[in-house]
């Protein structure tokens, strides 16, 4: 799959084998049509539904299917003769853990042979970029600086700049969202930039919901584009995205409608392997406002995009995310194993209910469902005559959330969310939410509405009503004598 950041490259020179003159956008469109026609109508429909978040190509998981797939995956791993890096890994490494291997199976839609091959590529790529230590324990944020040699500070500064981020909340289907602003990454060469991409993808790959539903990526390429990808960079991108255990549900290329960006779009289509993956490339060449409206149709919360109207990067949420990841990784490091149990969450799941001061959590799907539950149980709670009856209504709300595999989270000062483990505190949160809902509901119902028979015709022509010389208001109709 092609890299999500499309305008990351070196200056155009005559020595580049892949140049602007060598691309014809019309020929690329014809090639794309031919490849898409190779897919059946049913396959195209399924991919389109997954792009819009209304379907999921990952099969329904059962214990028997997972265990059988893991067994076959091990069989294919044993049959791969040349895998020197993989063979050197300790049997106690996270690479051999059940959950980590399941992430590769989900990425390849439970094709055990492809999953085994991707896992071997992962070990080779990680050992080349860092060392064998990151194959004995999970990649950490500190590795960007401590295991990048003399350029460690540049790598971390690039990562901290926020040109590539994971949004704090998911889309309407529960998929994590990555955003990259390629124009601001141009100050760093590909070797540095791709380590940021690698860490972002590694974190996303550890989320079970993202493993099953895929990752949504938005490549924001607004502004001036004066660089062209070098062939070596395209090879680096292919190695990265063919080895990480992440499946892209869709990639949205948001470009200006200029010749340079159209060529970059065509190049991305050419280097993307597979008709199904090409179909997931969604290109938007409109202005900023229209692009944001289009992204809304795919369930992406555009109010959280870390890009201002002047195309500057917002870093507030990214820096909080960095702080939270450090806290989570410290818990794992202290526990000493890959799946350390932690009550910290960096990105709430689809059904989770979050509590935080302010309005930043309004767009979270779990809170929208929670508000519907409050509305459905509003009358039952306040009509209840006894304390026991009220407690039963509160228990009903909590059970409805947990039945959807949801959790109750509150914001922690460490920069992430903390699971509320105290049942009494959860009941108190629901109790307070019901009273707050009553307050807002009563305020809305008490608003006095004034209407009149002619209100529907008020300023229907977009003009104010004029007064006649005698002081009376003129009629809304200027072409007849009717009152």
C-alpha positions in Angstrom: 0.0 0.0 0.0 1.2 3.5 -0.8 2.4 5.8 2.0 -0.4 8.1 3.3 1.7 11.2 3.0 1.9 11.8 -0.7 3.9 15.0 -1.0 7.0 13.9 0.9 9.9 13.9 -1.4 13.1 15.4 -2.8 13.3 18.3 -5.2 12.7 17.5 -8.8 15.9 16.8 -10.7 16.8 15.4 -14.1 18.4 12.4 -12.4 15.0 11.2 -11.0 13.8 8.2 -12.9 10.2 8.9 -12.1 9.5 12.5 -13.3 6.5 14.7 -13.8 6.8 14.3 -17.6 6.7 10.5 -17.3 3.2 10.6 -15.8 0.0 11.0 -17.8 -3.1 11.4 -15.6 -5.5 10.3 -18.3 -3.5 7.0 -18.8 -3.5 6.5 -15.0 -7.3 6.9 -14.9 -7.6 4.3 -17.7 -5.3 1.9 -15.8 -7.3 2.4 -12.6 -10.6 1.7 -14.4 -9.1 -1.5 -15.9 -7.9 -2.7 -12.4 -11.2 -1.9 -10.8 -13.1 -3.7 -13.5 -11.1 -6.8 -12.5 -13.0 -6.8 -9.2 -16.5 -8.3 -9.0 -19.4 -6.0 -8.3 -19.8 -7.7 -4.9 -16.2 -7.0 -4.0 -16.4 -3.4 -5.1 -19.6 -2.9 -3.1 -18.0 -4.4 0.1 -14.9 -2.2 -0.2 -17.1 0.9 -0.7 -19.2 0.0 2.3 -16.0 -0.4 4.4 -14.6 2.9 3.2 -17.8 4.6 4.4 -17.7 2.6 7.7 -21.0 0.7 7.2 -19.3 -2.7 6.8 -16.2 -4.6 7.9 -14.3 -7.0 5.8 -12.7 -8.7 8.7 -14.6 -12.0 9.4 -16.5 -12.6 12.6 -14.1 -14.1 15.1 -14.6 -17.3 17.0 -12.2 -19.0 19.4 -12.0 -22.0 17.1 -11.2 -19.8 14.0 -8.5 -17.8 15.8 -6.8 -20.9 17.2 -6.9 -22.7 13.9 -5.5 -19.6 12.1 -2.7 -19.3 14.6 -1.8 -22.9 14.1 -1.6 -22.5 10.3 0.4 -19.3 10.7 3.0 -21.2 12.7 3.0 -23.9 10.1 3.8 -21.3 7.3 6.4 -19.6 9.5 8.2 -23.0 10.0 8.2 -23.4 6.2 9.9 -20.1 5.5 13.5 -21.2 5.2 15.4 -17.9 5.2 14.4 -15.8 8.2 17.6 -15.1 10.1 16.3 -12.2 12.2 13.1 -14.1 13.2 15.1 -17.1 14.2 17.3 -15.0 16.5 14.3 -13.7 18.5 13.9 -15.0 22.1 11.0 -17.4 22.6 9.8 -15.0 25.4 9.6 -12.0 23.0 6.3 -10.3 22.4 6.7 -11.3 18.7 5.7 -14.8 19.7 2.7 -13.7 21.8 -0.8 -14.8 20.8 -2.2 -11.2 20.7 0.6 -9.8 18.6 0.3 -12.6 16.0 -3.5 -12.0 15.9 -2.8 -8.4 14.8 -1.1 -9.8 11.7 -3.9 -12.2 11.0 -6.5 -9.5 11.2 -4.4 -7.2 9.0 -4.4 -9.9 6.3 -8.1 -10.8 6.9 -7.1 -14.2 8.5 -4.9 -15.4 5.6 -2.3 -17.3 7.6 0.3 -17.5 4.8 0.3 -13.7 4.2 0.3 -13.0 7.9 3.4 -15.2 8.4 5.2 -13.4 5.5 4.3 -10.0 6.9 5.5 -10.9 10.4 8.9 -11.9 8.9 9.2 -8.6 7.0 8.3 -6.8 10.2 11.2 -8.4 12.1 13.6 -7.6 9.3 12.5 -4.0 9.0 12.5 -3.3 12.7 16.0 -4.7 13.2 17.3 -2.6 10.4 15.7 0.6 11.7 16.7 0.0 15.3 18.2 -3.1 16.7 17.2 -6.5 18.1 16.1 -5.0 21.4 12.9 -3.6 19.9 12.0 -7.2 18.9 12.4 -8.4 22.5 10.1 -5.7 23.9 7.6 -3.3 22.1 8.8 -0.2 20.3 8.6 2.8 22.7 8.6 6.5 22.1 12.0 6.9 23.7 13.5 4.6 21.0 12.9 7.4 18.5 15.6 9.4 20.2 17.9 6.8 21.9 18.1 4.3 19.0 18.4 6.6 16.1 22.1 7.3 16.5 23.4 10.8 16.0 20.1 11.9 14.5 18.0 11.0 17.5 17.2 14.5 18.4 16.1 15.3 14.8 13.9 12.2 14.7 12.1 13.2 18.0 11.8 16.8 16.9 10.2 15.7 13.7 7.8 13.5 15.6 7.0 16.2 18.2 6.3 18.8 15.4 3.0 17.0 14.8 3.1 16.6 11.1 1.7 13.1 11.6 -0.8 12.5 14.4 -3.5 10.2 15.7 -6.7 12.0 16.5 -7.9 11.8 20.2 -11.3 10.3 19.1 -12.4 7.8 16.5 -14.7 8.0 13.5 -18.4 7.0 13.7 -17.5 3.4 13.0 -14.9 3.1 15.8 -11.8 3.3 13.6 -8.8 5.3 14.7 -7.8 8.2 12.5 -4.3 9.3 11.4 -3.6 12.7 9.9 -0.5 13.8 8.1 0.3 17.3 6.9 3.0 16.6 4.3 4.0 20.2 3.7 5.4 20.6 7.2 7.3 17.3 7.0 9.5 18.6 4.2 12.0 20.1 6.6 13.1 16.5 7.4 14.5 13.8 5.1 12.6 10.5 4.5 14.8 8.5 7.0 13.6 10.8 9.8 10.0 11.1 8.7 9.3 7.4 8.3 10.4 6.7 11.8 7.5 8.9 12.9 5.1 7.0 10.6 6.5 3.8 12.0 5.8 4.6 15.6 2.3 6.0 14.8 1.4 2.8 12.9 2.8 0.6 15.7 0.6 2.3 18.3 -2.4 2.0 16.1 -1.7 -1.6 15.4 -2.0 -2.5 19.1 -5.7 -1.4 19.3 -8.0 -4.4 18.8 -10.8 -2.4 17.3 -8.4 -0.9 14.7 -7.0 -4.3 13.9 -10.5 -5.5 13.1 -11.9 -2.4 11.4 -8.8 -0.9 9.9 -7.2 2.6 10.1 -8.5 5.7 8.4 -5.8 8.1 7.2 -6.2 11.7 6.0 -3.3 13.1 4.0 -3.6 16.9 4.0 -1.6 18.3 1.1 -2.9 21.9 1.0 -0.6 24.7 0.0 2.4 24.9 -2.3 3.9 21.6 -3.5 7.3 21.9 -5.1 8.8 18.5 -4.5 8.6 15.2 -6.2 9.0 11.7 -4.7 12.3 10.0 -5.4 12.3 6.3 -6.2 14.3 5.4 -3.1 11.6 7.0 -0.9 8.9 5.1 -2.6 10.8 1.8 -1.9 11.1 2.9 1.8 7.4 3.6 2.0 6.5 0.2 0.4 8.8 -1.6 2.9 7.2 0.2 5.9 3.5 -0.3 5.0 4.0 -3.9 3.8 5.5 -4.9 7.1 3.5 -3.1 9.8 0.4 -5.0 11.1 -2.0 -2.3 10.0 -4.8 -2.5 7.4 -5.9 0.8 5.9 -9.7 1.0 5.6 -9.4 4.2 3.5 -6.8 6.9 2.7 -8.2 10.4 2.0 -5.9 12.6 -0.1 -7.0 16.2 0.4 -5.1 18.3 -2.2 -5.4 21.6 -3.9 -6.7 21.4 -7.5 -3.3 22.1 -9.1 -1.4 20.2 -11.8 1.4 19.3 -9.3 -1.1 17.7 -6.8 -2.9 15.9 -9.7 0.4 14.3 -10.7 1.1 13.3 -7.1 -2.4 11.7 -6.9 -1.7 9.8 -10.1 1.7 8.6 -8.8 0.1 7.3 -5.6 -2.4 5.3 -7.7 0.5 3.8 -9.7 2.6 2.7 -6.8 -0.4 1.3 -4.8 -0.5 -2.5 -5.2 -3.8 -4.2 -5.8 -7.1 -3.1 -7.2 -8.7 -3.2 -3.8 -6.1 -0.9 -2.2 -6.3 1.5 -5.1 -10.0 1.7 -4.6 -9.4 2.8 -1.0 -7.6 5.9 -2.2 -10.2 8.7 -2.0 -9.0 12.0 -3.6 -10.6 15.3 -2.7 -9.4 18.3 -4.9 -11.8 20.9 -3.6 -11.2 23.9 -1.3 -10.9 23.5 2.4 -14.5 24.0 3.3 -15.8 21.5 0.7 -13.2 18.9 1.6 -14.2 19.1 5.3 -17.9 18.6 4.3 -16.8 15.5 2.2 -14.9 14.0 5.1 -18.0 14.4 7.3 -19.8 12.0 4.9 -17.2 9.4 5.8 -17.9 9.8 9.5 -14.6 11.7 10.2 -14.9 14.3 13.0 -13.5 17.3 11.0 -13.6 19.5 14.1 -10.7 17.5 15.5 -8.4 17.7 12.4 -5.1 19.2 13.6 -5.0 21.8 10.7 -6.1 25.4 10.9 -7.8 27.3 8.1 -4.4 28.8 7.1 -3.0 25.2 7.0 -0.9 25.5 10.2 -0.6 22.5 12.4 -2.4 22.2 15.8 -0.2 20.5 18.3 -2.2 20.7 21.6 -3.8 17.3 21.3 -0.7 15.8 19.9 1.5 16.9 22.9 -1.2 15.6 25.3 -1.1 12.3 23.4 2.7 12.2 23.7 2.4 12.7 27.5 -0.2 10.0 27.8 1.8 7.5 25.7 4.8 8.0 28.0 2.6 7.1 31.0 1.2 4.0 29.3 4.6 2.8 28.2 5.9 3.3 31.7 3.3 1.0 33.1 4.3 -1.7 30.5 7.9 -1.2 31.2 7.3 -1.7 35.0 5.2 -4.8 34.3 7.8 -6.2 32.0 5.4 -7.8 29.3 3.6 -6.8 26.1 0.0 -6.9 27.3 0.5 -5.3 30.7 -2.9 -4.6 32.3 -3.4 -0.8 32.6 -6.3 1.4 33.5 -4.9 4.1 31.0 -6.4 4.6 27.6 -5.0 6.9 24.9 -8.0 6.7 22.5 -11.5 5.7 23.8 -13.3 2.9 22.0 -16.5 3.4 20.1 -18.8 2.4 23.0 -16.8 4.1 25.8 -18.3 6.9 27.8 -15.9 9.7 28.7 -16.1 12.4 31.3 -14.0 15.6 30.9 -14.7 19.2 31.6 -15.5 21.2 28.5 -17.1 20.3 25.1 -14.2 18.4 23.5 -15.9 15.0 24.0 -19.3 15.9 22.4 -18.3 14.4 19.1 -17.3 11.1 20.7 -19.8 8.4 19.5 -20.0 6.7 22.9 -21.2 9.9 24.5 -23.9 10.3 21.8 -25.2 6.8 22.7 -25.0 7.7 26.4 -27.1 10.8 25.9 -29.7 8.7 24.1 -29.8 6.3 27.0 -30.3 9.2 29.4 -33.2 10.4 27.3 -34.8 7.0 27.2 -34.6 6.5 31.0 -35.3 10.2 31.9 -38.9 9.8 32.8 -38.5 6.4 34.5 -35.9 7.9 36.9 -37.7 11.1 37.9 -41.1 9.3 38.1 -39.7 6.7 40.5 -41.0 7.1 44.0 -38.4 5.2 46.0 -34.6 5.3 46.2 -34.4 1.6 45.2 -36.4 2.3 42.0 -34.1 5.2 41.1 -31.0 3.0 41.7 -32.5 0.3 39.4 -32.8 2.9 36.6 -29.2 3.9 37.1 -28.2 0.2 36.9 -30.1 -0.2 33.7 -28.1 2.7 32.1 -24.8 1.2 33.2 -25.7 -2.3 32.0 -26.7 -0.9 28.6 -23.2 0.7 28.3 -21.3 -2.4 29.4 -23.4 -4.7 27.2 -21.9 -2.8 24.2 -18.4 -3.5 25.6 -18.2 0.1 26.7 -16.2 1.5 29.7 -16.6 4.6 31.8 -13.5 6.8 31.5 -12.4 10.1 33.0 -9.6 12.4 32.0 -6.4 11.9 33.9 -3.7 14.6 34.3 -1.1 12.3 32.8 -2.5 13.1 29.4 -4.8 10.2 28.7 -8.0 8.6 29.9 -8.3 6.4 33.1 -10.9 3.6 33.5 -13.2 4.2 36.4 -12.9 1.0 38.3 -15.0 2.0 41.3 -18.7 1.0 40.7 -19.8 3.6 43.2 -18.1 6.4 41.3 -19.6 5.1 38.1 -23.1 5.3 39.6 -22.4 8.8 40.9 -21.3 9.9 37.4 -24.6 8.5 35.9 -26.6 10.1 38.7 -25.0 13.5 38.0 -25.5 13.1 34.3 -29.2 12.5 34.7 -29.6 15.6 36.8 -27.6 17.7 34.3 -29.8 16.2 31.5 -32.9 17.3 33.5 -31.5 20.8 33.9 -30.8 21.3 30.2 -34.0 19.5 29.2 -36.1 21.8 31.4 -34.3 24.9 30.2 -35.1 24.0 26.6 -38.8 23.2 27.3 -39.2 26.5 29.2 -38.1 28.7 26.2 -41.1 30.9 25.1 -41.8 30.6 21.4 -43.6 33.5 19.7 -45.1 33.0 16.3 -47.5 35.0 14.1 -49.5 34.2 10.9 -47.1 36.3 8.8 -43.8 35.1 10.3 -43.3 32.7 7.4 -43.0 35.5 5.0 -40.6 37.6 7.1 -37.8 38.9 4.8 -38.4 36.2 2.2 -36.7 38.4 -0.4 -33.7 39.0 1.9 -34.6 42.6 2.4 -35.7 44.7 5.4 -39.3 46.1 5.3 -39.4 49.8 4.3 -41.5 52.5 5.8 -43.7 54.8 3.8 -43.4 58.6 4.2 -46.4 58.6 6.6 -44.5 56.3 9.0 -46.4 53.1 8.3 -44.6 49.9 7.1 -44.9 49.1 3.5 -46.3 45.8 2.3 -44.0 42.9 1.5 -45.3 43.0 -2.1 -43.9 45.9 -4.1 -45.7 45.2 -7.4 -49.4 45.5 -6.4 -51.7 47.4 -4.0 -52.6 44.4 -1.8 -52.0 45.0 1.9 
